Amino acid sequence: MASLKFPSLPTLPSKPISNHNFKRQLAVTLSVGIGLGLAVAPQLAKQRRWLAKNLWEAYTDEKTRRSSSGYLWGSLACMSLSAEVAHSDSTRVEPNTGVSFPSSLDETKQLAGVGVRRKSIFGLKNINVYAFGLYADEPSLKEKLVDKYGKQSATELKENKEFYEDVIGNDLGLMVRLEIVYRKLSIGSVRGAFEDSIGSRLQKFSGTENKELLQRFTSQFKDDYKLPRGTKIDISRLPGHILQTKIDDKEIGSIQSKLLCQSLFDLYIGEDPLDKLAKEEIRSGLASLLTQ
């Protein structure tokens, strides 16, 4: 019977490791380990972004860099690289604006797709007003629709118009995040844009103008609010067809109305969307979420 052969162990160094080399190897090992640990932990997205930002700021400070040994910065670079790789894997960038959206929020909200809202100025030029990402609450989506559509493939669902009508009309968790990219956007412009776009949807779904309901929604955007570039507006459908609006995580109002919820999300995944390419991406993302 042939004898088993095991790989030989690495030969230990004949000379003891110097104190300087030991510190260098220890720093590299610990830094890479910490960086990789941050990279594989999805719940540490905020820590990854903080780490990458602060490492870069420290490295670009000449005084700090000169006072630190080279091997330390090499180790920190490993941490920064791990953090940046993990960060890129956990976000989706809207290509027209460069705005990035987290792939998931609150553990259950999954990003279905991203897009951009453009506005024509005097028919001569289109400007990017805001980037948007649409999120679906995965457990809620499956609870409401898996019995009806669970046997279809993602490819079949993507072409199923009724599926998206059910997504818009059912009491399941959806959220659209808007991030302002136009520096001169006023809160009055936001009110006016919603009056036009949502107003037409209210009439589409109900057959009447519903001016009172529209005014209840648009009046939430008061003149006191400023919208500098980077401002985030989250509009969510909560259980019971409650449409909640937040600006930079501060709630500015909630309205219970199935019609209003339908009208809002029809802007992004309905038949006449604000961004046609985004609609296709979002529909594909929703189909994948339901079938995965």
C-alpha positions in Angstrom: 0.0 0.0 0.0 1.4 3.4 -1.0 2.3 5.7 1.8 0.5 9.0 2.2 2.6 12.1 1.6 1.9 15.4 3.3 3.2 18.7 2.0 6.3 19.9 3.8 6.0 22.8 6.3 7.7 26.0 5.4 11.2 26.4 6.8 11.5 28.7 9.7 14.0 31.5 9.4 17.4 30.6 10.7 17.8 34.1 12.1 15.4 35.8 14.5 13.2 38.5 13.0 14.3 42.0 13.9 12.1 44.1 16.1 11.6 46.6 13.2 10.6 43.8 10.7 8.3 42.2 13.3 6.5 45.6 13.7 6.2 46.0 10.0 4.8 42.6 9.4 2.5 42.9 12.3 1.1 46.2 11.0 0.6 44.9 7.5 -1.1 41.7 8.8 -3.4 43.5 11.2 -4.3 46.2 8.7 -5.1 43.8 5.9 -7.2 41.7 8.3 -9.2 44.7 9.5 -9.7 45.9 6.0 -10.9 42.5 4.8 -13.1 42.2 7.8 -14.8 45.5 6.9 -15.1 44.4 3.3 -17.1 41.3 4.0 -19.4 42.7 6.6 -22.5 44.3 4.9 -23.7 45.9 8.1 -20.5 48.0 8.2 -21.1 50.1 5.1 -21.0 53.4 7.1 -17.7 52.4 8.7 -16.2 51.5 5.4 -17.0 54.9 3.9 -15.7 56.7 7.1 -12.5 54.7 6.9 -11.8 55.3 3.3 -12.5 59.1 3.6 -10.4 59.6 6.7 -7.4 57.5 5.4 -7.3 59.6 2.3 -7.5 62.9 4.2 -4.7 61.8 6.5 -2.5 60.6 3.6 -2.9 63.8 1.7 -1.8 65.8 4.7 2.0 66.2 4.1 2.9 66.7 7.7 1.1 63.6 8.8 2.7 61.5 6.0 6.2 62.7 6.7 5.9 61.9 10.4 4.8 58.3 9.7 6.8 55.4 8.5 6.4 54.0 5.0 5.3 50.6 6.0 2.5 52.0 8.1 1.1 53.9 5.1 1.4 50.7 3.0 -0.7 48.9 5.6 -3.2 51.7 5.6 -3.4 51.6 1.8 -4.4 47.9 2.1 -7.2 48.9 4.5 -8.3 51.7 2.2 -8.3 49.4 -0.8 -10.5 46.8 1.0 -12.8 49.6 2.1 -13.2 51.1 -1.4 -13.8 47.7 -3.0 -16.4 46.8 -0.5 -18.0 50.3 -0.9 -18.2 49.9 -4.7 -19.8 46.5 -4.3 -22.5 47.8 -1.9 -23.6 50.7 -4.0 -25.0 51.4 -7.5 -23.9 54.6 -9.3 -26.4 56.5 -11.5 -24.2 57.1 -14.6 -25.5 60.5 -15.7 -25.0 62.2 -12.4 -22.4 60.1 -10.5 -24.7 59.8 -7.5 -24.3 56.5 -5.7 -27.2 54.6 -4.0 -26.8 51.9 -1.3 -27.7 48.5 -2.7 -29.8 47.9 0.5 -31.4 50.0 3.2 -32.7 48.9 6.6 -31.7 45.3 5.8 -35.0 44.5 3.9 -35.2 47.4 1.3 -33.4 46.3 -1.9 -32.4 48.7 -4.7 -34.3 47.8 -7.9 -32.8 50.4 -10.2 -31.6 54.0 -10.6 -32.3 56.9 -13.0 -32.3 60.6 -13.5 -35.0 63.3 -13.7 -34.2 65.8 -16.4 -35.8 69.1 -17.2 -35.9 71.0 -20.4 -35.0 74.7 -20.3 -36.7 76.7 -23.0 -36.6 73.6 -25.2 -32.9 74.2 -25.8 -31.1 72.3 -23.1 -31.8 69.4 -20.7 -30.5 69.7 -17.1 -30.2 66.9 -14.5 -32.5 67.9 -11.6 -32.1 64.8 -9.4 -30.9 61.2 -9.4 -33.3 58.6 -8.0 -33.2 55.1 -6.8 -36.2 52.9 -6.3 -36.2 50.4 -3.4 -38.6 47.5 -2.7 -39.1 45.9 0.6 -38.3 42.3 -0.4 -40.3 40.4 2.3 -43.3 42.6 1.6 -43.0 42.1 -2.2 -42.9 38.4 -1.9 -45.7 38.3 0.7 -48.1 40.1 -1.6 -47.2 38.8 -5.0 -45.3 35.5 -4.8 -48.5 33.4 -4.8 -49.6 35.0 -8.1 -46.2 35.3 -9.9 -43.8 33.0 -8.1 -43.9 30.3 -10.8 -42.8 32.7 -13.5 -39.2 33.4 -14.4 -37.6 36.8 -14.0 -37.5 37.1 -17.8 -41.2 36.3 -18.1 -42.1 38.7 -15.3 -40.1 41.5 -16.9 -42.5 41.5 -19.8 -45.6 41.1 -17.7 -47.4 44.4 -17.6 -49.9 43.2 -14.9 -47.0 42.5 -12.5 -46.0 46.1 -12.4 -49.5 47.3 -12.1 -49.8 45.0 -9.0 -46.5 46.4 -7.7 -47.8 49.9 -8.0 -51.3 49.2 -6.7 -50.7 46.7 -3.9 -50.0 47.6 -0.2 -46.4 46.6 -0.4 -43.3 48.5 0.7 -41.7 50.8 -1.9 -39.5 53.8 -1.5 -38.0 56.2 -4.0 -34.9 58.2 -2.9 -34.3 61.5 -4.8 -30.9 63.1 -4.5 -30.7 66.7 -5.7 -27.9 67.4 -8.3 -29.0 70.8 -9.7 -27.5 73.5 -7.5 -30.2 76.1 -8.1 -33.2 74.0 -7.4 -35.8 75.7 -5.2 -38.5 74.1 -3.1 -41.1 75.9 -5.2 -39.8 74.2 -8.3 -40.2 70.8 -6.6 -43.8 71.7 -5.7 -44.5 72.8 -9.2 -43.0 69.6 -10.7 -45.0 67.4 -8.5 -48.2 69.4 -9.2 -47.8 68.7 -12.9 -46.5 65.1 -12.8 -48.6 63.7 -9.9 -51.6 65.7 -10.9 -51.8 64.0 -14.3 -51.4 60.6 -12.6 -54.2 61.3 -10.1 -56.5 62.0 -13.0 -55.3 58.9 -14.9 -56.1 56.5 -12.0 -59.3 58.2 -10.7 -60.8 60.1 -13.7 -60.9 63.3 -11.7 -58.4 66.0 -10.8 -58.3 65.4 -7.0 -57.0 68.9 -6.4 -57.4 68.7 -2.6 -55.4 65.5 -2.4 -52.7 66.9 -4.6 -52.5 70.1 -2.5 -52.2 68.1 0.7 -49.1 66.4 -0.8 -47.4 69.4 -2.4 -48.0 71.6 0.7 -45.6 69.4 2.6 -42.8 71.1 0.7 -42.8 74.4 2.6 -40.7 77.4 1.6 -38.6 77.0 4.8 -36.8 73.9 3.3 -33.7 74.5 1.4 -32.5 72.0 -1.3 -28.7 72.3 -1.8 -27.0 69.8 -4.0 -26.8 66.4 -2.2 -30.2 66.8 -0.4 -32.0 63.5 -0.1 -35.8 63.2 -0.3 -37.2 59.8 0.6 -40.8 59.0 -0.3 -42.1 55.7 1.1 -45.2 53.7 1.0 -45.8 52.3 4.4 -48.4 49.6 5.5 -51.9 50.9 5.0 -51.1 52.9 1.8 -49.4 55.6 3.9 -47.2 57.8 1.8 -44.4 59.2 4.0 -42.0 62.0 2.9 -38.7 62.8 4.5 -36.0 65.4 3.7 -32.6 64.4 4.9 -34.1 61.8 7.3 -36.6 64.3 8.8 -40.2 63.5 8.2 -42.2 66.4 6.7 -45.5 64.6 6.4 -47.6 61.4 5.9 -50.8 61.0 3.9 -52.9 57.8 3.8 -54.1 57.4 0.2 -53.9 54.4 -2.1 -54.5 56.7 -5.0 -51.7 59.0 -4.1 -49.3 56.0 -3.6 -50.2 54.7 -7.0 -49.7 58.0 -8.7 -46.3 58.6 -7.1 -44.7 55.3 -8.0 -46.3 55.4 -11.5 -43.9 58.2 -12.2 -41.0 55.8 -12.1 -42.3 52.4 -13.2 -45.5 53.2 -15.1 -46.1 53.3 -18.8 -45.0 56.9 -19.2 -42.1 57.2 -16.8 -39.8 60.1 -16.0 -36.8 58.0 -17.3 -37.6 55.2 -19.7 -34.2 53.4 -19.3 -34.6 53.5 -15.5 -38.0 52.0 -15.8 -36.7 49.0 -17.7 -33.9 48.6 -15.1 -36.3 48.9 -12.2 -38.8 46.5 -13.7 -36.0 44.0 -14.2 -34.8 44.5 -10.7 -38.2 43.9 -9.2 -38.7 40.7 -11.3 -35.4 39.4 -10.0 -36.2 40.3 -6.4 -39.5 38.3 -6.5 -38.0 35.2 -8.1 -34.6 34.9 -6.4 
